[in-house]
């Protein structure tokens, strides 16, 4: 059973619902055994460690480290949705 793609956005029924984000803001897919965060073309952006990304490999276990923050641009500011490594 595949857990990806995991869709992230404000659209009801997605795997991760974030009010104020674009309807289908971003997704996480598995590629060659790694997880990849992909922006869905959102106007306000998708961020990893405070840097705007279009596509970036992320780790698979969650921790609380600033360099591993995943965020979405919501209402002209970055909203952190997860600490991932």
C-alpha positions in Angstrom: 0.0 0.0 0.0 1.4 3.4 -1.0 1.1 6.4 1.3 2.0 8.8 -1.4 1.2 11.1 -2.9 0.0 12.9 0.2 -1.9 16.0 -0.9 -1.7 19.2 1.2 -4.0 22.1 0.9 -7.3 23.7 1.9 -9.5 21.4 -0.1 -11.7 19.1 2.1 -10.7 15.4 2.0 -7.0 15.9 1.3 -4.6 14.0 3.5 -3.4 17.2 5.2 -5.9 20.1 5.3 -4.5 23.6 6.0 -7.1 26.4 6.1 -6.0 29.4 4.1 -3.6 27.5 1.8 -4.3 26.9 -1.9 -6.8 24.2 -2.6 -4.0 21.8 -3.6 -1.0 23.7 -2.3 1.6 20.9 -2.3 2.2 17.2 -2.2 4.7 14.7 -0.8 5.6 11.8 -3.1 8.0 8.9 -2.7 10.8 8.6 -5.2 13.6 6.0 -5.1 12.9 5.4 -1.4 13.0 9.1 -0.4 10.2 11.5 0.3 10.0 14.6 -2.0 8.0 17.8 -1.2 6.6 19.3 -4.3 4.9 22.7 -4.6 1.6 22.5 -6.5 2.0 25.9 -8.2 0.8 27.9 -5.3 1.1 31.7 -5.5 2.4 32.0 -1.9 4.9 29.1 -2.0 6.0 26.0 -0.2 9.0 26.2 2.1 11.5 23.9 3.7 13.7 25.3 6.4 12.5 28.8 5.6 13.6 28.6 1.9 11.0 28.6 -0.9 11.1 25.3 -2.8 9.4 23.9 -5.9 10.7 20.4 -5.3 13.0 19.2 -2.5 13.8 15.8 -0.8 12.8 15.6 2.8 13.5 13.0 5.4 11.1 10.4 6.8 11.1 11.0 10.6 9.7 14.0 12.4 11.9 16.0 14.8 11.9 19.5 16.2 14.8 21.3 14.4 14.5 24.6 12.7 16.4 23.4 9.6 13.6 20.8 9.0 10.5 23.0 9.1 8.0 22.4 6.3 5.7 25.4 5.7 3.1 26.8 3.3 2.6 30.4 2.3 -0.8 31.3 3.8 -2.2 34.8 3.8 1.2 36.4 2.8 3.1 34.6 5.6 4.7 31.2 6.1 2.6 28.8 8.2 4.6 25.9 9.5 2.8 22.5 9.1 5.4 20.0 10.2 8.9 19.4 11.6 10.4 16.8 9.3 13.8 15.3 8.8 
